[in-house]
């Protein structure tokens, strides 16, 4: 189905983990594929350390959407983009439409604490504030986010996201433990699942397993029987080499 030169063909074991769709590549682009002038402007607008205005407040980074070469902010949520990429679509975006997701991915400095409190997911304002403070946040200079199925990737990515039945997720955790026998330490809280647990934490730590969140399960529609799991580029290559060495679950 996939040509020999396709990146998908370099990850046959991981590709077989998913029963529906493909693993999804997330790449934090530096903007080299757009004009240099736009690229330089973007570097100072998106995905870098916060600029302070004269009154000391941090301003929200906004893309120059008027330039045709500049990717626009998507009207979809990041988790929706990932689901569509799972089924073959590709995106290059300078933002997305989930406020906690923008905070986690570094597109916004606006804390989602008030949003969390109003959602009814936390007992009081203190709990909502603690939840917001506990969110992982991306610390990387970038201009845009590329989201695409593995078969369209050109050979490199920052994070690979898979949607797995528990037995398949178990095998990836086992593969992670294969070299040194170390336990996997997984960090999740039922919030910011795809953007936080499976993208930002993965970029930082190598692997992340989540049980999803209300937003991603409601809006992107992956199965109740599926758990999302993310791997960094380096970890994906390590896991791919190990999976075929593990005994099958039923053996």
PEZI-V255698 format. One record per backbone hydrogen bond with DSSP energy under -1.0 kcal/mol. CO is the residue of the C=O (numbers start at 1). NH is the residue of the N-H. If there is no record, write none. Layout:
# PEZI-V255698
CO,NH  CO,NH
This chain:
# PEZI-V255698
3,6  6,9  7,10  8,11  11,15  12,16  14,17  23,150  24,161  25,148  26,158  26,159  27,29  27,146  29,143  29,144  31,34  35,39  36,40  37,41  38,42  39,43  42,45  42,46  51,59  53,56  57,53  63,65  64,67  67,70  72,94  76,97  77,81  78,82  79,83  80,84  81,85  82,86  84,89  85,88  86,22  91,147  93,145  95,74  98,102  99,103  100,104  101,105  102,107  102,108  104,138  112,116  113,117  114,118  115,119  116,121  117,120  124,128  125,129  126,130  127,131  128,132  129,133  130,134  132,135  144,29  145,93  146,27  147,91  148,25  149,152  158,233  159,26  160,231  161,24  162,229  164,227  165,169  166,170  167,171  168,172  169,173  170,174  171,175  172,176  173,177  174,178  177,181  192,196  192,197  193,198  195,200  196,201  199,203  200,204  201,205  202,206  206,232  208,230  213,217  214,218  215,219  216,220  223,226  227,164  228,210  229,162  230,208  231,160  232,236  233,237  234,238  235,239  236,240  237,241  238,242  239,243  242,245  243,246  248,251
